[in-house]
């Protein structure tokens, strides 16, 4: 099965899971194997980021967002938001997508009543993941288009490098 077929099967698997429990691709095995790791707690999401089980800025941000959702499933208090944010940001403090996703989740969750937080967190995490998928597909499309162009002709007016 090709990459696109594996991705479609993966998406169907995630859709069947209902409320996503934070399943992420095991990046260490790519491109030859496509394996799914089941992340069921915020701590597991933090460990996946810290140990580089998930790689790439967009995937790290999406995993962090799902880590916050997992935390809200277990405890939707303000203290749980702060604890999850702290645990996840400590994994890679300089990762921009990680920080952005966590700030996005925290600012969205904080004003909500506790009973509404888990569902909202899962919904926003899914949006973050889908947005990143769309961006990556467009980057791939642009790269493919660029790679199909003819190489630029040499410019005789440019200085020689010899």
C-alpha positions in Angstrom: 0.0 0.0 0.0 1.4 3.4 -0.9 1.8 6.4 1.4 -1.5 7.9 0.3 -3.4 4.6 0.9 -1.8 4.2 4.3 -2.8 7.8 5.2 -6.4 7.2 4.1 -6.5 4.0 6.1 -5.1 5.8 9.1 -7.7 8.6 8.8 -10.5 6.0 8.7 -9.0 4.3 11.8 -9.0 7.5 13.7 -12.6 8.3 12.6 -13.7 4.9 14.0 -12.1 5.7 17.3 -14.7 8.3 17.9 -13.1 10.7 20.3 -9.5 10.5 19.4 -7.4 9.2 22.2 -4.3 10.8 20.8 -3.0 8.3 18.3 0.1 9.5 16.5 2.3 8.0 13.8 5.6 6.4 15.0 8.0 8.5 13.1 11.1 6.4 13.8 9.8 3.6 11.6 9.1 5.7 8.5 9.2 5.4 5.5 9.2 1.6 5.5 6.7 0.9 8.3 3.6 2.9 9.3 2.9 2.1 12.9 0.4 3.8 15.2 1.2 4.5 18.9 -1.8 4.9 21.2 -1.4 7.9 23.5 -4.0 7.7 26.3 -2.7 10.3 28.8 -1.2 13.8 28.7 1.9 12.3 30.2 2.1 9.8 27.3 1.8 12.7 24.8 4.5 14.6 26.7 6.8 11.5 26.6 6.1 11.0 22.8 7.2 14.6 22.2 10.2 14.5 24.5 11.5 11.1 23.2 11.0 12.2 19.6 8.4 9.5 19.0 6.7 12.2 17.0 8.8 14.5 14.9 8.2 17.6 12.8 6.9 20.9 14.1 3.3 20.5 12.9 2.9 17.0 14.4 4.5 18.1 17.7 2.0 20.9 17.9 -0.9 18.6 17.1 0.3 16.0 19.6 0.5 18.7 22.3 -3.0 19.9 21.5 -4.3 16.3 21.9 -2.3 16.0 25.1 -4.3 19.0 26.5 -7.5 17.2 25.3 -6.4 14.1 27.1 -5.8 16.1 30.3 -9.2 17.7 30.1 -10.8 14.3 29.7 -9.3 13.2 33.0 -9.6 16.6 34.9 -11.1 19.7 33.4 -10.1 22.1 36.3 -8.0 25.3 35.9 -5.2 23.5 37.8 -5.3 20.7 35.2 -4.9 23.1 32.3 -1.9 24.7 34.0 -0.4 21.3 34.8 -0.8 19.9 31.3 0.5 23.1 29.8 3.6 22.9 32.0 4.2 19.3 31.4 3.9 19.6 27.6 5.9 22.8 27.2 8.8 21.4 29.2 9.2 18.7 26.6 10.6 21.0 23.9 10.6 24.6 25.3 11.9 26.2 22.1 9.5 24.4 19.7 7.4 27.2 18.1 4.5 25.0 17.0 4.3 23.3 20.4 4.2 26.6 22.2 1.6 28.0 19.7 -0.7 25.0 20.0 -0.5 25.0 23.8 -1.2 28.7 24.1 -4.1 28.3 21.6 -5.5 25.4 23.7 -5.1 27.2 27.0 -6.6 30.5 25.9 -9.6 28.6 24.3 -10.2 26.4 27.4 -9.7 28.8 30.2 -13.0 30.8 29.8 -15.1 27.6 29.3 -17.0 26.0 32.1 -15.3 22.8 33.2 -17.9 20.4 31.8 -17.5 21.8 28.3 -13.7 21.7 28.2 -13.0 18.1 27.2 -15.2 18.2 24.1 -14.0 21.7 23.1 -10.4 20.5 23.6 -10.8 17.5 21.3 -12.6 19.6 18.7 -9.8 22.3 18.7 -7.0 19.7 18.6 -8.7 18.0 15.6 -8.8 21.5 13.9 -5.1 22.1 14.6 -4.2 18.6 13.2 -6.4 19.1 10.1 -5.0 22.6 9.4 -1.5 21.2 9.6 -2.4 18.3 7.2 -3.8 20.8 4.7 -0.7 23.0 5.0 1.6 20.0 4.5 -0.3 18.8 1.5 -0.1 22.3 -0.1 3.7 22.4 0.6 4.0 19.0 -1.0 1.9 20.1 -4.0 4.0 23.3 -4.4 7.3 21.3 -4.2 6.0 18.8 -6.8 5.1 21.6 -9.1 8.4 23.3 -8.6 10.3 20.0 -9.2 8.6 19.5 -12.5 9.9 22.8 -13.9 12.9 22.9 -16.2 16.1 23.9 -14.6 16.9 27.6 -15.0 19.1 28.5 -17.9 22.5 29.8 -16.9 22.8 33.6 -17.0 25.8 34.6 -19.1 25.8 38.0 -17.4 26.4 36.5 -14.0 29.9 36.3 -12.6 31.8 33.1 -13.2 32.3 30.8 -10.2 35.3 29.2 -11.8 
